[in-house]
């Protein structure tokens, strides 16, 4: 087995363990979040996003990692980001209906949650259908609007802002939302681990992924 395969497998295992410990793989937690009756998942992922952003910025400054933002995905309907918007709406609807997402379904399978199997089968079938018919969704009658370079797709590059100030603003916003959700939003905790700790574990898994595979 090659070193790259071992590194990728190790990074995936660590991420899966962090996801499991945080409790956000549970269908009940996911559905409760989508119904706005329990904000555990929001707090975990905001904590994970904030810690991951800080880790990636630190690693990039130290020369360990170079970020490569993805280009927007477009169907050429109304925006450079229309496929991202449509995809986000579809995955949100799918999470609400099934209590799973591509990142949690494997953890659900490994922990014996039966619904995860059917979600996995549906995801595979959806991928096959998109591969076969996805090109039919693209609007070919209008001029292409997708960007060809990925050097101007971040907030700081588009608005010509200082990256450190953008990072500080993002960290502050995440902390503020977590605080508001903790004290004002309803909660019905099903996971034993505190959501902030769960988020930090996922952020730590992100750091491990970068160190092992040079990719977030």
C-alpha positions as CSV (number, residue, x, y, z in Angstrom):
1,X,0.0,0.0,0.0
2,X,1.5,3.4,-1.0
3,X,2.3,6.1,1.4
4,X,-0.3,8.4,-0.1
5,X,-3.1,5.9,0.3
6,X,-2.1,5.4,4.0
7,X,-2.0,9.2,4.5
8,X,-5.4,9.7,2.9
9,X,-6.9,6.8,4.9
10,X,-5.5,8.1,8.1
11,X,-6.8,11.6,7.5
12,X,-10.2,10.2,6.7
13,X,-10.3,8.0,9.8
14,X,-9.4,11.0,12.0
15,X,-12.1,13.1,10.4
16,X,-14.6,10.3,10.8
17,X,-13.7,9.9,14.5
18,X,-14.0,13.7,15.1
19,X,-17.4,13.7,13.3
20,X,-18.6,10.8,15.5
21,X,-17.4,12.3,18.7
22,X,-19.1,15.6,17.9
23,X,-22.5,13.8,17.5
24,X,-23.4,15.6,14.3
25,X,-23.7,12.3,12.4
26,X,-26.9,11.4,14.2
27,X,-30.0,11.7,12.0
28,X,-32.0,13.2,14.9
29,X,-29.4,15.9,15.4
30,X,-29.4,16.8,11.7
31,X,-33.1,16.9,11.4
32,X,-33.6,18.9,14.6
33,X,-31.1,21.5,13.2
34,X,-33.0,21.7,9.9
35,X,-36.2,22.1,11.9
36,X,-34.6,24.8,14.0
37,X,-35.5,22.9,17.2
38,X,-31.9,22.2,18.3
39,X,-28.8,24.2,17.3
40,X,-26.1,21.7,18.3
41,X,-25.1,21.0,14.6
42,X,-24.8,24.7,13.8
43,X,-22.6,25.4,16.8
44,X,-20.3,22.4,16.0
45,X,-19.9,23.4,12.3
46,X,-19.3,27.0,13.1
47,X,-16.7,26.0,15.6
48,X,-15.1,23.7,13.0
49,X,-15.2,26.4,10.4
50,X,-13.7,29.0,12.6
51,X,-10.9,26.7,13.8
52,X,-10.2,25.4,10.3
53,X,-10.0,28.9,8.9
54,X,-7.5,29.8,11.6
55,X,-5.4,26.7,11.1
56,X,-5.3,27.1,7.3
57,X,-4.3,30.7,7.6
58,X,-1.5,29.8,10.1
59,X,-0.3,26.9,7.9
60,X,-0.2,29.1,4.8
61,X,1.7,31.8,6.7
62,X,4.2,29.2,7.8
63,X,4.6,27.9,4.3
64,X,3.2,24.5,5.1
65,X,0.1,24.9,2.9
66,X,-1.0,27.0,0.0
67,X,-4.8,27.5,-0.4
68,X,-6.3,27.0,-3.8
69,X,-9.9,28.3,-3.8
70,X,-12.3,26.5,-6.1
71,X,-13.9,28.2,-9.0
72,X,-17.6,28.8,-8.8
73,X,-19.8,26.1,-10.4
74,X,-22.2,27.4,-13.0
75,X,-25.0,26.0,-15.2
76,X,-25.0,29.4,-17.0
77,X,-28.6,30.2,-16.0
78,X,-28.4,33.4,-14.0
79,X,-25.1,33.6,-12.1
80,X,-21.5,32.3,-11.9
81,X,-22.7,30.6,-8.7
82,X,-26.1,29.2,-9.8
83,X,-25.0,25.6,-9.7
84,X,-23.6,26.2,-6.2
85,X,-26.9,27.7,-5.1
86,X,-29.0,24.9,-6.6
87,X,-26.7,22.2,-5.2
88,X,-26.8,23.8,-1.7
89,X,-30.6,23.9,-1.8
90,X,-30.8,20.3,-2.9
91,X,-28.4,19.0,-0.3
92,X,-30.3,21.0,2.4
93,X,-33.5,19.4,1.3
94,X,-31.9,16.0,1.3
95,X,-30.5,16.5,4.8
96,X,-33.9,17.5,6.1
97,X,-35.6,14.5,4.6
98,X,-33.0,11.8,5.4
99,X,-31.0,13.2,8.4
100,X,-27.7,12.6,6.5
101,X,-25.3,14.2,4.2
102,X,-22.3,13.0,2.1
103,X,-20.0,13.6,5.1
104,X,-22.1,11.8,7.7
105,X,-23.4,8.8,5.7
106,X,-20.3,6.7,6.1
107,X,-20.2,7.3,9.8
108,X,-23.8,6.3,10.0
109,X,-23.0,3.1,8.1
110,X,-20.1,2.3,10.4
111,X,-22.2,2.9,13.6
112,X,-25.0,0.7,12.4
113,X,-27.6,3.4,11.5
114,X,-29.8,1.6,9.0
115,X,-31.1,4.7,7.2
116,X,-27.5,5.5,6.2
117,X,-27.5,2.5,3.8
118,X,-30.5,3.8,1.8
119,X,-29.0,7.3,1.7
120,X,-25.8,5.9,0.3
121,X,-27.6,4.0,-2.4
122,X,-29.6,7.1,-3.3
123,X,-26.5,9.2,-3.5
124,X,-24.8,6.7,-5.8
125,X,-27.9,6.6,-8.1
126,X,-28.0,10.4,-8.0
127,X,-24.4,10.6,-9.0
128,X,-24.9,8.2,-11.9
129,X,-27.9,10.1,-13.1
130,X,-26.1,13.4,-12.9
131,X,-23.1,12.0,-14.8
132,X,-25.4,10.8,-17.5
133,X,-27.8,13.7,-17.8
134,X,-26.2,16.6,-15.9
135,X,-24.9,18.3,-19.1
136,X,-28.6,18.7,-20.2
137,X,-29.1,21.2,-17.3
138,X,-26.4,23.6,-18.7
139,X,-27.8,26.6,-20.6
140,X,-25.8,26.6,-23.9
141,X,-27.9,29.3,-25.6
142,X,-26.3,32.2,-23.5
143,X,-22.7,33.2,-23.4
144,X,-20.6,31.3,-20.8
145,X,-20.3,33.3,-17.6
146,X,-18.1,31.0,-15.5
147,X,-14.7,32.3,-14.4
148,X,-11.6,30.7,-15.8
149,X,-9.2,31.5,-13.0
150,X,-9.4,30.9,-9.3
151,X,-7.3,33.9,-8.2
152,X,-10.3,36.3,-7.6
153,X,-12.9,34.1,-5.9
154,X,-12.4,35.0,-2.3
155,X,-14.0,37.8,-0.4
156,X,-10.7,39.6,0.2
157,X,-9.6,39.4,-3.4
158,X,-13.0,40.5,-4.8
159,X,-13.4,43.4,-2.4
160,X,-9.6,44.2,-2.1
161,X,-9.6,43.7,1.7
162,X,-6.8,42.8,4.1
163,X,-6.9,39.0,4.5
164,X,-6.1,39.3,8.2
165,X,-9.0,41.6,8.8
166,X,-11.3,39.3,6.9
167,X,-10.2,36.4,9.0
168,X,-10.6,38.4,12.2
169,X,-14.1,39.4,11.2
170,X,-15.0,35.8,10.3
171,X,-13.8,34.5,13.6
172,X,-15.7,37.2,15.5
173,X,-18.9,36.4,13.5
174,X,-18.6,32.7,14.2
175,X,-18.0,33.3,17.9
176,X,-20.9,35.7,18.1
177,X,-23.3,33.3,16.4
178,X,-22.2,30.4,18.6
179,X,-22.8,32.6,21.7
180,X,-26.2,33.7,20.6
181,X,-27.2,30.2,19.7
182,X,-26.0,28.9,23.0
183,X,-28.0,31.4,25.1
184,X,-31.0,32.2,22.9
185,X,-31.7,29.3,20.6
186,X,-33.6,26.2,21.7
187,X,-31.5,23.1,22.4
188,X,-32.2,19.5,23.1
189,X,-28.7,18.0,23.5
190,X,-28.4,14.4,22.3
191,X,-24.6,14.4,22.1
192,X,-22.4,14.1,25.2
193,X,-19.6,16.3,23.8
194,X,-19.9,20.1,24.0
195,X,-20.5,21.5,20.5
196,X,-17.5,23.8,20.7
197,X,-15.3,20.9,21.6
198,X,-16.8,18.9,18.7
199,X,-16.0,21.8,16.4
200,X,-12.4,22.0,17.6
201,X,-12.0,18.2,17.0
202,X,-13.2,18.6,13.5
203,X,-10.8,21.6,13.0
204,X,-8.0,19.4,14.4
205,X,-8.9,16.8,11.9
206,X,-8.6,19.4,9.2
207,X,-5.1,20.2,10.4
208,X,-4.2,16.5,10.3
209,X,-5.5,16.3,6.7
210,X,-3.3,19.1,5.6
211,X,-0.2,17.7,7.3
212,X,-0.8,14.2,5.9
213,X,-2.1,14.9,2.4
214,X,-1.3,18.6,1.8
215,X,-5.1,19.1,1.2
216,X,-7.8,20.4,3.5
